[in-house]
Amino acid sequence: MSNTSVLVSEFVLHCAIEKDKMTFTIIALALIYLVTLFGNLMVITVVIINPHLHNPMFVYIGTLAVIDVVNSTNLIPRMLAVLAFNAISVPYGPCLLQLSMVYYLSLAESFLLSVMACDRYVAVVYPLQYPSIVTNKIVCFSILLVNILAAAVLTPYLVFVRELSFCRTNILPYCFCDFVTMIHISCTEDPRHLTLLSSTTIVTGFGGLGLCILSYGRIIVAALKINSADGKRKAFSTSLTHLLVVSLFYLPLIISYTLPGFGVQLSAEAYNVLVIIAIMVPPMMNPIIYSFRNKEIKSSIYRLYTGKRTNPVSQ
């Protein structure tokens, strides 16, 4: 390429995976995608068709499932095309679109997980006041706010990424279009770019994770006051599994997006692993953790497949 700073018309994705691991990686990604689609589409279907699930908790779960389906569809098919069919060239516009969707959906999921943690906190700690506090208007407003905040945080990224020029290479050492890797290969040396990434990650990442930990911590404290041993076990189990999924989402992204802003450059392999864990594993696990362990969801799925009426309490 030329030694002068120019805008490129396309990027080349270089997904550095050893040949002996290629088949395993393709199969693993395909399975993750199929499981993610099946689980989340099932959740969306039962939430829509069952009027009994039209309440705040399940509306949040259904919204999370929609985000997970779109995010996985935005990433995994492109990665499979790169690995299986060597479709490594991506036009400039679609590359920016994929990058934007990755960040927007990650931000939306981050904010939504915080809202869901607060919802569970109110439901457990203030069960009598819950119906008057968490109304349909509050749910709709919170989901709208989640999307507005995600778009607001994303906007500076879209401005900065348009400022980047590429005089050395247009090869992205990654399996999909990513803001950090674009900065690393660009000729535009401006500390604002990585500083923006680190600062927004610290605020949204640590803020969201802290809110989730605080909410589930209060739920655990409330569970200690429950007389029933079975009730305590369920509250502890629910809180710990939710925190596990939340941590799998937040911690890898915090590490991978914060360190570059402080001058710590992770290896391509370490960065790939961290981001893939954060973006691909939680969408696969969310239906299991948030939905399939719920009696009403299980009852609705059973009814969907068998056409029989069931009593959720008896499940």
N, C-alpha and C positions, 0 to 999 in steps of 0.2 A: 504494500500500500504506500501511498505518498507520504513524504515527511511533513507535509503541511496538515494542519488541523482541518478535517472535513467531516461532514455527516455521512454515515454509511447508509446504504440502501437495504442491507440485510446483515444479520449476525449468523455465525456458525457455532452451533452448540457442540462442545467437545465433552462428552460424558465419559470421563476417565474411569472405565471399569475394565479390569483384567479379563482377557478372553476366557479363561477357565471359570470365571464367575458370571459370565454374560448370561448363559442359559438360566442359571439359578435366579439372577436378578430379574430377568424378564418374567419368569414364572411367578416370583414373589410379588412383583408389582401388579401383575394381572390378577392374582388372587386377592391382594389387598383391595384393588379397585372393585372387583366383583362383590366381595364381602361388604365393602363400604356402601356400594350401590344397593345391594339387597337389603341390608339392615336399615339404612336411612329411608329408602323409598317405602319400606314396610311401615316404618314409624309414621311417615307423612300420610300414607294411605289410611291407616287406622285412626289417626287424629282427625282427619278430614271427614271420614264417613261415620264416625261414632259421635253422636251429639253429647254423650256423657263425658267425652274428653275435651269438650270446648270450654275449658277452664284455664286459668292463668298458667299453671304448671305445665300442662300439656301443650299450650300454645307456644311457650318458650322452648319446650323440647322439639316441637315440630319446626320452629324457626331455626334451631340449631341444626336439625337434620337437613334443612334446605341449604344452609351455608356449607355443610360438609359435603353434600352431593355436588354443588357447584364448584367448590374448591378442588375436590378430587378430580372432577371432570376437566377442570382447567389445567391440571398438571399431569396426571398419570398417562392419559392417551398420548400426549406429546412426547413424554419420556419413553413410552413403549415404541413410538414411531422412530425416535432417534436410535434406540438400542436394537430394535428388530429389523428395521427397514432402512437404516442409515439416512433418515430424513433429517439431516443436520442443519439445513439452511432455513432461517426464519426471517421473513421480511421485517423491516424496521417497525412498521405500524403494529402488526400482530404481536411482535416481541414486547413492545411497550404496553399493549393491551394485557398480555399475560402477566407482565410485571405488576401492572396496576391492580389486576384482579387478585393476585397473590397477597399484596399488601392490604388491599381493602377488605378482603374476606378474613384475613388474619386479625386485623383490627376489629372487625365486626364481631368475630368469635370471641376475642378477648373481652370486649365490653359486654357481650351477651352472657358469658360465663359469670362475670361479676354480678350482673343483674339476677341471674338464676340463683346464685349463692345468697343474695339478699332476700330473694323471694322465699327460699327455704328457711332462712333465718326468721322471717316474719311468721311463716306458717308454723314453725316449731315453738318459737318463744312466745308469740302472741296469737295462739290459735283462734281465740274467740273474736279478736279484732281483725283477723286476716281478711274475711270477706269484705269488710268496709274499707280496709287499707288498700288491698290489691284488687281494684276493680278492673272491668274491661277497658275503661278509658286509660287507666294507669298502665295497663299492659300494652295497649296500642301506642301510647305516648313513649313508653320506654323502648319499644322496638324501633320506633321512628327515630328516637334520640340516638340509639345505637348506630343506626345507619348515617345519621347526620354527623356524628362525631368521627366515625370511620372516614367519611368523605372529607371532613375538615382536616384531619391529620394527614390524609393521603395527598391533598392538594400541593403542599410544598415539594413533595417528591416528584410530582408530575412537572412542576416548574423546573426543578433542578436537573432532572434527567434530560430535559430538552436542551439544557445548556452544554451537555457533554459532547465532545468531539473526539474522533478516533483517528489517530495518525499512525499508530504502530500496528494495530491488529484489530480485526473484528471478530476474533474467536473468543467466545465465552467459555471458560473452563468449567462448565456446569451443565446439568441436564435440562434446565429450563432457564428462561430469562429472569435475571435477578439484579436488583439495584446495586448490591455490593460488588458483584463481579463486573458490572458495567463500569463502575467507578475505578476499579483496579486496572482495567485495560484502557481506560480513556487517557487522553492527553491533557485533560482539564484538571489542573492541580488547585483545588479549592477546598480548604478544610471544612467549609460549611456543609459539604455533602455528607461526610461521615459524622460530623458533629450533630447534624440533624437526625441521623439514624440513631445514634447513641442516646441523644436526649429524649426523643420520642419513645424509644424502647424503655428507657428507665422510668419515664412517667407512666406510660400505659402498662408496661410489663410489671414493674414492681408495684405500681398502684393497684392494678387488677389482681395480681397474686396476693398482695397484702389484704385486700378487701375480702377475697375468697377465704383466706386463712382465718381472718377475724370472724367472718360469718360462721364458718363451720366450727371454729373454736367455741363460739357461743352456743352453737347447737349441741356440741359435746358436753359443755357445762350444763345445759338444760337437760340433757339425757341422763346425767348423773342423778338428777332429782326424780327420775321416773322410778316408780316402785317395782314395775314389772321387769324381770330379768330379760325376758324376750324383747320388750320394748327398748331397753338399754342396748341390747345386742344389735338390733336393727338400726338404731340411731347411729351407733358407732360404726357399723359396717357401711352404712350409706355415706356418712361423712368422710370416712377414710378412703373409700373407693372414688368418691367425687374428687377429693384432694389429689389422689394419684393421677387421675386423668388431667386435672388442671395443671399439675406440676409437669407432666409430660408435654403439655402444650407450652406453658410459659417458660420453664427453665432453659430448654435448648435455644429458644428464640432470644431470650435475654442474653445468653452467653454469646451466641453467634452474631447478634446485631449490635451488642454493646462494645465488645472488645475492639473491633476495627476502629471505632471512633477514638479509642485511647492509644492507637498505634500498635495494637497487638494483632498481627495478621495470622489467622489460623491457616493450617494447611488445607488444601482443597478437599482432601478426604475427610478431615475433621469437620469442616464447614458443611460439606454435603450430608454427612451423617446427622449432625445436629438439626439442620433445617428439615431434612426428610422425616426424622423422628417427630418433630413438632407439627409438621403439616400433614403427614399421611397417617400416622398411628392413631391420634385422637379421633379423627372422623370414623375410623373403623371400630374403635372401642366405645364411642359415645352411645350408640344404640343399645349396647349391652349394659353399660353402666347406668344410663339415665332412663332407659325404656324397658328393656326385656326383663329386668328384675322387678318391674312394677306389675302388680296384680291386675290392674285395669287394662294395661297394655297387653299383657299375656292373654287375658280373657277376650279382648277384641281381636287379637290375631287368631285365636282358636275359633272364634265365631266366624271370622272372615273365611277361613279354610274349610270349616265343617258346616257352616250355616246353622249351627246350633246356638241356642241361648245359654249363657253361663252366668253364674253368680261370681263376680270378681272376688268377693270375700272368701269364697270357699276354695279358691285356687291356692 
